[in-house]
């Protein structure tokens, strides 16, 4: 009877937190974000310039304007499409109960898991669709953009039309576009909030249990990096056998370890090397972020290999995807939305795409974060490591860069190589490392 009473209290508590987050973050979601006409905007390695339709027109003295301002032309529309195309994963409520708890929502505690999901989703988009793929954006995003503009022209409540798979596929001109739309939906379904979804909250929490975490706990960016690695390694879906995740050890990427992971599937029947998502947990200062690292963060987000940063500000986790001047562009997971059953063939897409970008001063960034890169094959990794190393040397004001690429294996430097088995998904070394990360990172509400 006591347990039942506790469950009821927990349910009431989560409902209250959900209502509070919706009230707080729905207001934030509708506020305008100001961008400068005079500075480029970088979004995951792509650069955009906001200019007037009439190039001869004199720009006003003030530097701030909203991207929704109709007089801005240039790349604004392309930027809108690009941003809205990113997969947005937020708090959800009323999903199937998480095993071992009474929780049916992650509202108030799951934001870093959500930002980790967004980073992984971007890596999978690159893997299956490519960075510049027209795919579903040419048709689907038009509806999001139209609804976005309507909300800015006087409607009090943001509304999005229901976009069906049948409707979008009917407009496609060839099989390639239809294939991309199918993959778009498939990728989103892998992040569904059900026990069977490969990278859904339920599965990530199960992997977190191996490091002493449970549903309702807070998760730091480094811990989430290891959880994502385990989730991808354990995924048995045929489409996911060509991709793996490597997590840097103590801010060091060991090139031979990465190449070994990429070459693990190479046999006489399969000569293709794997793609890899490299996750690098770093700390940009002590208690506060050191502003000397601003150029480093901007340099990272300017790279075509970058799939974003799991970070945030104290007590809140954000997915950083770009910047303008000294402000970071991010996607916010704190808006609590209703559960969507992604097992339905024609499930609605609109709640998985953010209608409006948000900006935050770099100075407010919490120092703990995890950086992500995607490399399609071994040759791509070799090129990326060279380019990233050059960027690190160029952007670092410190004597030593925040992280490094070194030749050889970790075992060559007296590190114990990581091992996994079915009984214990995290090795003893990994458990110690995860506990150390847990004590260093910020607490998430």
Backbone torsions as a table, in degrees:
resi	resn	phi	psi	omega
1	UNK	NA	-37.9	178.6
2	UNK	-63.6	-40.5	-179.5
3	UNK	-63.3	-40.8	178.8
4	UNK	-62.3	-42.9	178.5
5	UNK	-62.8	-39.6	178.4
6	UNK	-64.4	-41.5	178.2
7	UNK	-60.3	-41.8	-179.4
8	UNK	-65.5	-39.9	176.9
9	UNK	-62.4	-43.1	179.1
10	UNK	-61.9	-40.7	-179.8
11	UNK	-65.6	-43.3	177.5
12	UNK	-63.2	-39.0	179.6
13	UNK	-63.1	-45.3	-179.1
14	UNK	-67.4	-35.4	177.0
15	UNK	-64.8	-40.4	178.4
16	UNK	-64.3	-45.1	179.5
17	UNK	-62.8	-40.8	178.2
18	UNK	-61.1	-45.4	179.9
19	UNK	-63.0	-41.7	179.1
20	UNK	-63.5	-45.3	179.6
21	UNK	-64.5	-39.3	178.5
22	UNK	-63.8	-42.3	178.9
23	UNK	-63.8	-42.6	-176.6
24	UNK	-72.6	-49.6	-170.9
25	UNK	-87.4	-21.8	174.2
26	UNK	-66.3	-33.6	176.0
27	UNK	-67.5	-42.8	179.1
28	UNK	-63.4	-39.3	-177.8
29	UNK	-61.6	-33.0	-176.1
30	UNK	-89.1	-9.3	179.5
31	UNK	-73.0	148.8	-178.6
32	UNK	-75.0	144.7	175.5
33	UNK	-106.4	129.7	-174.8
34	UNK	-96.1	130.0	177.0
35	UNK	-123.0	150.2	178.2
36	UNK	-85.9	141.2	174.2
37	UNK	-73.4	-21.4	-168.2
38	UNK	-97.4	-5.9	-177.0
39	UNK	-121.8	143.5	177.6
40	UNK	-68.4	154.6	174.9
41	UNK	-114.3	128.4	178.3
42	UNK	-106.1	130.3	177.6
43	UNK	-133.1	105.6	178.2
44	UNK	47.4	51.3	174.7
45	UNK	88.2	-5.9	178.3
46	UNK	-107.5	140.0	-175.6
47	UNK	-108.2	136.8	179.4
48	UNK	-129.3	144.4	175.7
49	UNK	-121.2	133.3	178.3
50	UNK	-101.9	115.4	-176.8
51	UNK	-133.1	165.5	176.0
52	UNK	-72.8	154.7	174.8
53	UNK	-62.2	-40.0	177.8
54	UNK	-93.7	105.4	-175.4
55	UNK	-65.8	-22.2	-178.3
56	UNK	-84.0	-9.6	-177.9
57	UNK	-69.9	136.7	-179.2
58	UNK	-73.2	131.8	178.7
59	UNK	-74.1	143.0	179.8
60	UNK	-69.1	164.7	-177.2
61	UNK	-68.0	-37.7	-177.4
62	UNK	-70.7	144.0	-175.0
63	UNK	-94.3	-17.4	-173.6
64	UNK	-95.5	137.2	172.2
65	UNK	-156.8	158.6	179.6
66	UNK	-84.6	150.2	177.9
67	UNK	-69.3	-14.2	-179.6
68	UNK	-80.4	-8.1	-179.7
69	UNK	-61.7	122.5	-171.7
70	UNK	-67.8	-17.8	-177.1
71	UNK	-79.1	-11.9	179.3
72	UNK	-81.7	133.2	178.4
73	UNK	-121.8	-132.5	179.4
74	UNK	65.5	-125.7	-174.8
75	UNK	-95.8	13.0	-175.0
76	UNK	-59.4	-47.2	-177.7
77	UNK	-63.9	-40.1	178.7
78	UNK	-65.6	-38.8	177.7
79	UNK	-63.2	-43.5	178.7
80	UNK	-57.0	-49.3	-178.9
81	UNK	-60.6	-43.5	-177.7
82	UNK	-63.5	-46.4	-178.4
83	UNK	-66.1	-47.7	-177.9
84	UNK	-64.4	-24.7	179.6
85	UNK	-70.9	-21.3	179.0
86	UNK	-67.0	145.3	-179.4
87	UNK	-79.9	127.3	-175.3
88	UNK	-108.6	120.0	-178.7
89	UNK	-121.2	121.9	-170.6
90	UNK	-125.8	176.5	169.7
91	UNK	-51.9	143.3	173.8
92	UNK	-131.2	157.5	177.0
93	UNK	-132.4	158.3	178.2
94	UNK	65.5	29.7	172.9
95	UNK	-88.5	169.8	-179.8
96	UNK	-54.3	140.9	-175.6
97	UNK	-56.6	136.1	178.0
98	UNK	-74.7	129.9	-176.8
99	UNK	-57.5	134.6	179.0
100	UNK	84.4	6.8	178.4
101	UNK	-149.6	173.6	175.9
102	UNK	-99.6	8.5	-172.9
103	UNK	-76.3	132.2	172.8
104	UNK	-122.5	17.8	176.0
105	UNK	-152.6	153.0	174.4
106	UNK	-105.9	11.9	-177.6
107	UNK	-60.7	126.0	177.7
108	UNK	97.6	-10.9	-177.9
109	UNK	-145.2	-15.2	-171.6
110	UNK	-99.5	15.3	-171.1
111	UNK	-65.3	-36.0	-179.3
112	UNK	-72.8	-33.4	172.8
113	UNK	-62.3	-38.1	179.6
114	UNK	-68.7	-41.2	178.9
115	UNK	-68.3	-33.5	174.0
116	UNK	-63.5	-41.3	176.2
117	UNK	-60.1	-41.1	-179.4
118	UNK	-63.7	-40.7	178.4
119	UNK	-64.1	-45.6	178.1
120	UNK	-63.1	-40.1	178.4
121	UNK	-60.1	-40.4	178.1
122	UNK	-64.9	-38.8	176.1
123	UNK	-62.1	-39.8	179.2
124	UNK	-71.1	-34.1	174.4
125	UNK	-60.6	-46.5	177.6
126	UNK	-61.1	-41.3	-176.0
127	UNK	-65.8	-44.6	-174.0
128	UNK	-95.8	-30.4	-173.7
129	UNK	-117.2	-23.9	-178.2
130	UNK	88.0	159.1	-177.0
131	UNK	-69.7	-36.2	-174.3
132	UNK	-106.6	18.8	-177.5
133	UNK	-64.2	130.0	174.9
134	UNK	-67.6	-43.9	178.2
135	UNK	28.6	-124.6	-173.3
136	UNK	-79.8	-16.2	-172.2
137	UNK	-66.6	-30.7	-175.2
138	UNK	-63.6	-25.8	-179.3
139	UNK	-113.2	-48.7	-174.7
140	UNK	-64.9	-46.5	-174.7
141	UNK	-66.2	-26.7	177.3
142	UNK	-56.7	-37.9	-179.1
143	UNK	-72.4	-40.4	176.7
144	UNK	-62.3	-44.1	-178.3
145	UNK	-64.6	-42.7	179.6
146	UNK	-62.6	-42.3	179.0
147	UNK	-67.8	-37.4	177.5
148	UNK	-59.9	-47.4	-179.1
149	UNK	-65.8	-38.0	179.4
150	UNK	-62.5	-38.0	-179.7
151	UNK	-66.9	-24.9	-178.4
152	UNK	-88.6	-11.9	-176.0
153	UNK	-97.6	13.0	173.8
154	UNK	136.9	-19.1	178.8
155	UNK	-68.3	135.5	-177.0
156	UNK	-74.9	-33.6	-175.3
157	UNK	-115.0	132.6	178.2
158	UNK	-70.7	127.0	179.9
159	UNK	-125.4	141.3	176.6
160	UNK	-123.8	140.8	179.2
161	UNK	-74.6	152.8	174.5
162	UNK	-75.7	126.2	-176.7
163	UNK	-112.5	114.7	-175.4
164	UNK	-96.7	153.5	178.1
165	UNK	-62.7	-41.0	-179.6
166	UNK	-61.9	-40.9	-178.2
167	UNK	-66.7	-43.6	-177.2
168	UNK	-72.9	-41.9	-179.3
169	UNK	-64.9	-32.3	178.7
170	UNK	-62.1	-22.4	-178.3
171	UNK	-93.5	-7.5	-175.5
172	UNK	-74.8	144.2	-176.0
173	UNK	-90.9	-17.6	-179.5
174	UNK	-150.9	172.5	-177.3
175	UNK	-67.1	-29.2	-178.7
176	UNK	-63.0	-44.2	179.4
177	UNK	-65.4	-38.4	179.5
178	UNK	-66.2	-40.4	177.9
179	UNK	-60.7	-42.0	-179.8
180	UNK	-65.0	-37.8	177.7
181	UNK	-65.5	-39.5	178.2
182	UNK	-62.7	-42.5	179.1
183	UNK	-67.4	-36.8	177.2
184	UNK	-56.7	-47.8	179.5
185	UNK	-68.8	-36.9	180.0
186	UNK	-63.4	-43.6	179.4
187	UNK	-60.5	-46.4	178.7
188	UNK	-60.9	-39.8	-177.9
189	UNK	-63.9	-28.4	178.5
190	UNK	-66.6	-18.3	-180.0
191	UNK	-105.4	15.3	-179.8
192	UNK	-63.8	157.0	-177.3
193	UNK	-93.1	67.1	176.8
194	UNK	-144.5	156.4	-177.2
195	UNK	-59.2	-23.7	-176.5
196	UNK	-88.7	-15.4	-178.3
197	UNK	-68.4	129.3	-171.7
198	UNK	-58.7	-41.3	-178.1
199	UNK	-119.3	22.9	178.7
200	UNK	-73.2	168.3	-177.7
201	UNK	-56.9	-40.5	-177.5
202	UNK	-61.2	-43.4	179.9
203	UNK	-68.8	-42.4	-179.4
204	UNK	-61.6	-37.8	178.6
205	UNK	-66.5	-37.2	177.2
206	UNK	-60.5	-43.7	178.4
207	UNK	-68.4	-32.6	178.3
208	UNK	-65.9	-28.0	179.6
209	UNK	-60.9	-30.3	-179.6
210	UNK	-66.7	-17.9	178.3
211	UNK	-108.6	15.1	176.6
212	UNK	90.5	6.4	179.0
213	UNK	-91.4	158.3	174.9
214	UNK	-145.5	168.4	178.5
215	UNK	-58.7	132.9	-178.7
216	UNK	99.6	-17.2	176.0
217	UNK	-76.6	162.9	171.9
218	UNK	-91.2	148.3	-177.4
219	UNK	-123.3	133.6	177.4
220	UNK	-90.3	164.9	-178.2
221	UNK	-57.9	-37.3	-179.4
222	UNK	-71.4	-41.2	177.6
223	UNK	-61.6	-42.8	179.6
224	UNK	-63.1	-36.6	177.9
225	UNK	-57.3	-45.5	-180.0
226	UNK	-69.6	-35.4	177.7
227	UNK	-65.0	-42.2	177.8
228	UNK	-62.3	-40.7	178.9
229	UNK	-59.9	-45.8	179.8
230	UNK	-63.4	-39.9	-178.8
231	UNK	-62.7	-42.6	179.9
232	UNK	-70.7	-40.8	179.3
233	UNK	-62.7	-35.1	-176.9
234	UNK	-88.9	-8.5	-179.5
235	UNK	-67.3	128.8	-177.7
236	UNK	-105.0	7.6	-179.4
237	UNK	-66.9	134.2	-178.4
238	UNK	-55.1	-35.4	-178.2
239	UNK	-69.3	-17.5	-174.5
240	UNK	-102.8	8.5	-179.4
241	UNK	-78.0	-10.1	-179.2
242	UNK	-99.8	15.9	-179.2
243	UNK	-143.0	145.3	179.8
244	UNK	-141.1	171.9	178.8
245	UNK	-126.5	137.7	174.7
246	UNK	-120.3	131.9	176.8
247	UNK	-109.4	125.6	-178.7
248	UNK	-62.2	146.5	178.5
249	UNK	-103.9	119.7	178.0
250	UNK	49.8	49.1	176.8
251	UNK	62.6	27.3	179.0
252	UNK	-130.2	129.3	174.3
253	UNK	-101.4	117.1	179.9
254	UNK	-91.4	110.9	-171.0
255	UNK	-56.3	-43.1	-177.6
256	UNK	-67.2	-34.0	176.7
257	UNK	-64.6	-41.1	178.6
258	UNK	-63.8	-47.9	-178.0
259	UNK	-63.9	-36.7	176.3
260	UNK	-60.7	-42.3	178.2
261	UNK	-65.0	-37.6	180.0
262	UNK	-71.0	-28.2	-175.8
263	UNK	-96.1	2.1	-173.9
264	UNK	-61.0	-28.9	-175.2
265	UNK	-95.2	0.8	-175.2
266	UNK	-75.1	115.6	177.6
267	UNK	-132.7	-177.3	177.8
268	UNK	-64.4	-28.4	179.7
269	UNK	-87.4	-24.7	-177.4
270	UNK	-134.3	101.5	-176.1
271	UNK	-93.9	0.7	-177.6
272	UNK	-81.7	135.7	174.2
273	UNK	-84.8	158.8	-175.5
274	UNK	-81.9	154.8	166.4
275	UNK	-77.1	157.7	-179.9
276	UNK	-138.0	138.6	168.8
277	UNK	-103.0	119.0	-179.6
278	UNK	-97.4	124.0	179.0
279	UNK	-111.7	127.3	-176.5
280	UNK	-123.5	100.5	173.5
281	UNK	-70.7	128.3	179.5
282	UNK	-136.3	169.6	175.4
283	UNK	-131.3	122.5	-173.7
284	UNK	-93.3	36.6	-179.3
285	UNK	142.1	-170.2	-179.8
286	UNK	-87.0	-110.9	178.0
287	UNK	-73.3	-29.3	178.1
288	UNK	-124.2	157.6	178.2
289	UNK	-68.5	133.0	177.1
290	UNK	-78.6	120.3	-176.6
291	UNK	-64.4	-15.3	176.2
292	UNK	-65.1	-16.7	-179.1
293	UNK	-88.9	2.6	-179.1
294	UNK	-57.5	-48.5	-178.6
295	UNK	-63.6	-33.0	176.8
296	UNK	-62.3	-49.6	-178.8
297	UNK	-63.3	-41.9	178.2
298	UNK	-64.1	-39.2	178.3
299	UNK	-63.1	-41.2	179.1
300	UNK	-62.1	-47.8	-177.1
301	UNK	-70.9	-11.7	178.1
302	UNK	-86.8	-12.3	-175.6
303	UNK	-80.2	139.9	178.9
304	UNK	-66.0	-21.6	-179.4
305	UNK	-80.6	-14.5	-173.1
306	UNK	-72.4	134.9	175.4
307	UNK	-113.9	16.2	173.6
308	UNK	110.3	-178.0	-176.9
309	UNK	-132.6	128.5	171.1
310	UNK	-84.4	110.6	-176.7
311	UNK	-154.5	-136.6	178.7
312	UNK	144.6	-160.1	170.9
313	UNK	-122.1	166.6	-175.9
314	UNK	-50.0	128.2	177.4
315	UNK	78.0	0.3	178.8
316	UNK	-143.1	132.1	178.1
317	UNK	-101.1	136.0	177.0
318	UNK	-127.1	158.4	171.7
319	UNK	-101.3	107.7	-178.9
320	UNK	-85.0	127.8	-175.7
321	UNK	-125.2	-9.7	-178.2
322	UNK	-172.8	-168.6	-179.4
323	UNK	-162.2	160.3	165.6
324	UNK	-140.4	127.2	-175.0
325	UNK	53.1	-123.2	-177.5
326	UNK	-103.7	21.6	178.7
327	UNK	-115.2	140.0	178.7
328	UNK	-93.2	141.7	176.6
329	UNK	-98.3	131.4	-174.3
330	UNK	-141.1	166.4	171.3
331	UNK	-114.0	134.1	-171.8
332	UNK	-102.8	122.1	-179.8
333	UNK	-87.2	1.4	-169.0
334	UNK	-80.7	-9.0	179.1
335	UNK	-76.9	118.9	-174.6
336	UNK	-85.1	120.1	-178.5
337	UNK	-117.3	163.3	-178.6
338	UNK	-75.2	152.9	178.0
339	UNK	-59.6	137.0	175.3
340	UNK	-118.3	126.4	179.6
341	UNK	-81.4	99.5	-175.8
342	UNK	-79.2	-2.7	176.5
343	UNK	-77.8	-15.8	176.8
344	UNK	-71.8	136.3	-174.4
345	UNK	-56.6	-40.2	-173.6
346	UNK	-113.8	44.2	-176.0
347	UNK	-63.8	148.0	-177.6
348	UNK	-69.4	140.8	-176.5
349	UNK	-95.1	-21.8	-163.9
350	UNK	-59.7	-31.6	-177.6
351	UNK	-80.6	-0.3	178.5
352	UNK	-102.6	12.7	178.7
353	UNK	-137.5	127.1	-174.2
354	UNK	-79.7	128.8	-176.3
355	UNK	-76.3	-20.6	-172.5
356	UNK	-146.4	132.0	176.2
357	UNK	-73.3	152.4	176.0
358	UNK	-122.1	152.6	-179.4
359	UNK	-124.1	151.9	-179.9
360	UNK	-147.2	139.1	177.5
361	UNK	-62.6	138.6	178.5
362	UNK	-57.5	-32.0	-177.7
363	UNK	-62.2	-23.6	-179.1
364	UNK	-86.3	-5.4	-175.3
365	UNK	-69.1	136.2	175.1
366	UNK	-73.3	143.3	-176.2
367	UNK	-66.4	-24.5	-179.6
368	UNK	-81.7	126.0	178.6
369	UNK	-158.6	165.8	174.9
370	UNK	-127.9	126.5	-177.7
371	UNK	-98.1	141.2	-178.8
372	UNK	-121.6	140.3	175.4
373	UNK	-131.5	150.1	176.6
374	UNK	-121.1	131.5	176.4
375	UNK	-128.9	128.2	-172.0
376	UNK	-71.5	-33.0	-178.8
377	UNK	-155.7	-174.4	-176.9
378	UNK	-63.7	-43.1	179.3
379	UNK	-63.0	-39.6	177.9
380	UNK	-63.6	-39.2	177.9
381	UNK	-63.9	-42.2	179.5
382	UNK	-61.9	-42.4	177.6
383	UNK	-65.3	-43.5	-178.3
384	UNK	-63.1	-43.9	-178.9
385	UNK	-61.2	-37.0	177.8
386	UNK	-67.9	-45.6	-178.8
387	UNK	-66.7	-42.2	-179.2
388	UNK	-66.2	-39.3	178.5
389	UNK	-61.8	-43.1	177.3
390	UNK	-61.2	-43.7	-179.8
391	UNK	-63.5	-40.5	179.7
392	UNK	-61.4	-42.4	179.8
393	UNK	-68.4	-38.3	-177.6
394	UNK	-70.9	-39.5	-172.7
395	UNK	-91.6	-12.5	-175.4
396	UNK	-86.3	123.3	174.7
397	UNK	-88.7	-12.8	179.4
398	UNK	-83.6	164.9	179.3
399	UNK	-65.7	-35.6	-178.3
400	UNK	-117.5	139.2	177.7
401	UNK	-69.5	163.3	-178.0
402	UNK	-66.4	-32.8	173.9
403	UNK	-150.0	164.1	-174.8
404	UNK	-138.1	157.6	168.8
405	UNK	-105.2	128.7	178.1
406	UNK	-128.5	150.6	178.4
407	UNK	-75.9	154.7	178.4
408	UNK	94.9	-176.3	178.9
409	UNK	-99.7	161.3	177.1
410	UNK	-63.4	-32.6	-179.5
411	UNK	-64.7	-24.0	177.6
412	UNK	-69.1	-16.9	-179.2
413	UNK	-110.6	26.7	177.1
414	UNK	66.2	27.9	172.2
415	UNK	-98.5	142.0	176.9
416	UNK	-75.2	125.4	-179.8
417	UNK	-67.8	146.7	-177.3
418	UNK	-77.3	143.1	177.7
419	UNK	-131.7	152.8	177.7
420	UNK	-136.0	148.9	170.7
421	UNK	-145.7	171.7	-172.3
422	UNK	-68.0	-31.2	-177.9
423	UNK	-75.5	-34.0	-173.5
424	UNK	-137.2	96.7	-174.2
425	UNK	-69.2	-23.0	176.9
426	UNK	-110.4	130.1	176.5
427	UNK	-71.5	168.0	179.5
428	UNK	-61.1	-40.4	178.4
429	UNK	-62.1	-41.5	-179.9
430	UNK	-65.4	-39.0	179.2
431	UNK	-62.3	-42.7	178.4
432	UNK	-63.5	-41.4	-178.9
433	UNK	-65.3	-42.1	-179.6
434	UNK	-65.6	-38.7	177.7
435	UNK	-64.9	-38.0	178.9
436	UNK	-65.5	-42.2	177.6
437	UNK	-62.1	-39.5	-176.7
438	UNK	-61.4	-34.6	-178.3
439	UNK	-81.0	-17.0	-175.8
440	UNK	-94.7	-22.0	-169.7
441	UNK	-91.6	167.7	-174.3
442	UNK	-74.5	154.1	178.2
443	UNK	-84.3	133.9	-178.6
444	UNK	-105.3	136.3	178.6
445	UNK	-74.5	NA	NA
